[in-house]
Amino acid sequence: MLHRRLRGKKTKHRARGGNAVSLLLDDEQLREHRQRNLMHSILLIGGMGAILTLATSLLWGLSGIAVSLIAVGSLVLFAPSIPAAAVMRLYRARRVEPGDDQLSRIVDELAIRAELPSRPDLYLIPSATLNAFATGTPAKSSIAITEGLLRRLTMREVTTVLAHEMSHIRNNDLWLMNMADVITRFVQSLSYVALALAILNVLGMMTGDAPVSWWAVLLLYFAPAFSSLLQLGLSRAREFDADLEAAMLTGDPMGLASALSRLERYQGQFWEDLVYPVPTRRVPQPSLLRTHPPTDERIARLHQLSGRAGLPQITVIDEPMVSMLGYGPIEMRPRYRFPGLWY
């Protein structure tokens, strides 16, 4: 149990996220940090939008640009309205009813510290994988964690993981990444049009006439690759921000560093055994192709925050974890499930 009650209005820690972050960084560092990340995000989203605009203009001109902007805008606006319960059903997740257990009280305290409009719903996924993710908007959000994560991580580490996901909710990263994902998928669909145009060009060459410029075909074909790289860069930038705010919310940067180290160790072992032959294990993935920054770099940044003043640390007692969903032992390996989920 928590050493002190974490109950709604009784908590004394209601500092705004931005003010609490300023306890970890001085005013100048904080201003530079926010400006840098804001410009980074604007440039990346702008770059993805430019790729989309160029690709559609090559196909349909100005009318194509207008249609694509309307389509992407509609998807971005209506995607957050998808009920979280529908997403969680895909993972067979079960909602954890708010109560007096330690996990619920941790979520309560983090939601208060983050000053979210409402407490996120907590879901547990019956899977041996180590994963956590958030869905929804700050006004109505949900956080899902796997049973494997609860078993492998200490409660202190679980607390920092929950804080990391809550930071994504607070900063509206879910909406931003959803917009980036919609743009990338839209651009990707244009690559199939490029293949069809390439076939038409080949057939046209037999009659001495290529209906579409080969430069346009090549650009449409490779546009998804460039858009995906920009999306990955945006994801890495938001992860760094979420790490900083998670350290602020928990007052425990070293707890998050420990969680990242443990996740890297367990997840690395599984994927390496599955994918890589022994001689090529631990070959680092190119940084451009990572959705998250390198773990070592994230841990190093958290070490820089250690010892600085911040919100009081959320103190927890580590208790033996048992199956919380009634599914019994979870010794199974993760596997692919319809419609494209892996857990």
SVG drawing of the C-alpha trace seen along z (x, -y; Angstrom):
<svg xmlns="http://www.w3.org/2000/svg" viewBox="-17 -32 45 53">
<polyline fill="none" stroke="black" stroke-width="0.4" points="0.0,0.0 1.0,-3.6 2.7,-5.0 0.2,-7.9 -3.4,-8.0 -3.7,-9.2 -7.3,-10.2 -8.8,-12.9 -8.9,-16.3 -7.0,-15.3 -3.7,-15.4 -1.5,-18.4 0.3,-18.2 -1.7,-20.1 1.2,-21.8 0.7,-22.4 2.8,-20.2 4.6,-23.1 5.4,-24.6 6.6,-21.3 8.8,-20.8 10.4,-24.2 11.5,-22.7 13.6,-20.2 14.9,-22.8 15.6,-26.5 13.4,-29.0 15.8,-29.5 16.4,-25.7 12.6,-25.2 11.9,-27.9 14.6,-26.6 13.3,-23.0 9.7,-23.9 10.6,-26.1 12.9,-23.4 10.4,-20.7 7.6,-22.9 9.6,-23.9 10.7,-20.3 7.1,-19.1 5.9,-21.9 8.7,-21.2 8.0,-17.5 4.3,-17.8 4.9,-20.6 7.2,-18.3 4.7,-15.5 2.0,-17.9 4.3,-19.1 4.9,-15.6 1.1,-15.0 0.4,-18.2 3.1,-17.5 1.9,-13.9 -1.7,-14.8 -1.0,-17.8 1.0,-15.6 -2.1,-13.4 -5.1,-15.8 -3.7,-19.3 -5.3,-21.9 -8.6,-20.0 -6.6,-17.0 -4.9,-19.1 -8.3,-20.3 -9.8,-16.8 -6.8,-15.3 -6.8,-18.1 -10.5,-17.6 -10.1,-13.9 -7.1,-14.0 -8.8,-16.8 -12.0,-14.7 -10.1,-11.6 -8.0,-13.6 -11.2,-15.2 -13.3,-12.1 -10.6,-9.5 -10.5,-10.6 -14.3,-10.0 -13.7,-6.2 -14.6,-4.8 -11.7,-3.5 -13.7,-0.4 -13.8,0.6 -10.0,0.4 -9.6,2.3 -11.9,5.1 -9.4,5.8 -6.9,6.6 -9.3,8.5 -8.5,5.9 -10.6,5.6 -11.3,2.4 -9.9,2.0 -12.6,0.4 -11.4,-2.5 -10.9,-1.3 -8.7,-1.3 -6.0,0.9 -2.5,-0.5 -2.6,-0.6 -5.8,-2.7 -4.5,-5.1 -1.3,-5.6 -3.5,-6.4 -5.6,-8.8 -2.5,-10.7 -0.8,-10.9 -4.1,-12.3 -4.2,-15.0 -0.6,-15.9 -1.0,-16.1 -4.2,-18.2 -6.1,-16.1 -9.8,-17.0 -10.8,-13.5 -9.1,-10.3 -8.0,-8.0 -9.7,-4.6 -7.2,-1.8 -7.3,1.5 -5.3,4.7 -4.4,6.8 -3.9,10.6 -0.6,10.8 3.0,11.8 4.4,8.9 5.7,5.9 3.7,3.0 1.6,-0.1 -0.3,-2.6 -2.8,-5.4 -5.9,-6.3 -8.4,-9.1 -8.2,-12.8 -7.3,-14.6 -11.1,-14.9 -11.7,-11.2 -8.7,-8.9 -7.7,-5.3 -4.4,-3.6 -3.7,0.0 -0.9,2.1 -0.2,5.8 -0.1,8.4 3.4,9.2 4.5,5.7 3.0,5.9 4.8,9.2 8.2,8.1 8.4,4.6 8.4,3.4 5.5,1.3 7.9,-1.7 8.7,-1.1 5.1,-0.6 4.3,-4.0 6.8,-5.7 5.4,-3.9 1.9,-5.0 3.2,-8.6 4.9,-8.4 1.6,-7.4 -0.3,-10.1 2.2,-12.7 1.3,-11.7 -2.4,-12.3 -1.6,-15.7 0.4,-17.0 -2.2,-15.9 0.5,-13.7 -2.2,-11.1 -3.9,-13.7 -0.6,-14.8 0.6,-11.3 -2.8,-10.4 -2.6,-13.3 0.9,-12.1 -0.3,-8.5 -3.3,-9.6 -1.1,-11.6 1.4,-8.7 -1.4,-6.2 -2.9,-8.6 0.4,-9.1 1.0,-5.3 -2.3,-4.8 -1.0,-7.0 2.0,-4.6 -0.5,-2.1 -1.7,-4.6 1.9,-5.0 2.2,-1.3 -0.9,-1.5 0.5,-4.5 3.8,-2.7 1.9,0.2 0.1,-2.3 3.3,-3.9 4.9,-0.5 1.9,0.3 2.0,-3.2 5.7,-2.8 4.6,-0.1 2.7,-2.7 5.4,-5.3 3.5,-7.4 3.9,-7.5 0.8,-9.2 2.5,-10.2 5.9,-11.5 8.2,-8.9 9.5,-11.4 6.0,-11.8 5.6,-8.0 8.9,-7.7 8.0,-10.5 4.6,-9.0 6.2,-5.6 8.8,-6.8 6.8,-9.4 5.5,-7.0 9.1,-6.2 10.0,-9.9 6.7,-10.5 7.3,-7.5 10.8,-8.8 9.3,-12.1 6.7,-10.4 9.3,-8.4 11.2,-11.5 8.1,-13.1 7.5,-10.1 11.0,-10.2 10.7,-13.9 7.4,-13.3 8.9,-10.3 11.7,-12.6 9.1,-15.1 7.0,-12.3 10.1,-11.0 10.8,-14.5 7.2,-15.0 7.0,-11.4 10.0,-12.2 8.3,-15.4 5.0,-13.7 6.5,-11.0 9.5,-12.9 11.5,-9.8 13.6,-10.0 15.7,-7.1 12.6,-4.9 11.8,-5.6 15.4,-4.9 15.2,-1.6 11.9,-0.7 13.4,-1.6 16.5,0.6 14.3,3.5 12.0,3.2 15.1,3.1 16.5,6.2 13.3,8.3 12.0,7.1 15.4,7.4 15.8,11.0 12.5,12.0 12.7,10.2 16.4,11.2 15.7,14.9 12.7,14.7 14.3,12.6 18.0,12.6 20.5,15.5 23.1,15.6 26.0,13.9 24.0,10.8 22.4,10.2 22.5,6.7 23.0,5.1 21.7,1.6 18.8,0.4 19.4,-2.8 18.2,-5.7 16.1,-7.0 14.0,-3.8 13.3,-3.9 9.9,-4.9 11.5,-5.6 14.9,-7.2 17.8,-4.9 17.2,-3.6 20.7,-4.5 20.2,-8.1 16.8,-8.3 18.4,-6.9 21.3,-9.3 18.9,-12.3 17.0,-10.9 20.3,-10.6 20.9,-14.3 17.6,-15.1 18.5,-12.9 18.9,-14.9 17.1,-18.0 14.2,-19.4 10.8,-18.3 7.5,-17.1 7.7,-14.7 8.3,-11.1 5.3,-8.8 6.4,-6.1 5.1,-2.6 5.6,0.8 6.5,3.6 4.1,6.5 4.1,10.0 2.2,9.7 -0.4,12.4 -2.7,12.7 -5.2,9.9 -7.5,11.0 -8.2,14.6 -6.5,16.0 -4.1,18.0 -0.3,18.3 0.8,16.3 3.6,18.4 2.5,18.2 4.6,16.3 3.1,13.3 1.5,14.0 -0.1,12.3 -3.9,11.7 -6.5,10.2 -6.6,7.4 -2.8,6.9 -2.3,6.8 0.6,8.5 0.2,9.4"/>
</svg>
